[in-house]
């Protein structure tokens, strides 16, 4: 540990402060020059031989790239495409469950819950426009149902 034979925390810290810094060691290492242009020239010169199977596969892909892409897509295990959320008022009304609501305070809760799940700031960028439409339809439906509920309470 420490230079005086102590095995305490202070001597450990002293040893750490005296240790060489890794950045300085890195600068002292010799570097190997690498000429990328000469490597590219060597690859294109034809002096490097490529296995026949690899060359044939490369030629096949270069001849019909769209077929190679289709083969890659077929081999990939892609998740199923999810359906877009509906924007029809009937479907949104069913999702909101407006027919079950009786108390006026429930409408605010339903609006918050729907906004939490469907707000444009909370969905993927490609679904934002659809989320805006869904929020607008839901707000209109909730406002109409709330007005009808208030009218029933007053009469």
Beta strands, then each sheet from edge to edge (+ up, - down):
end
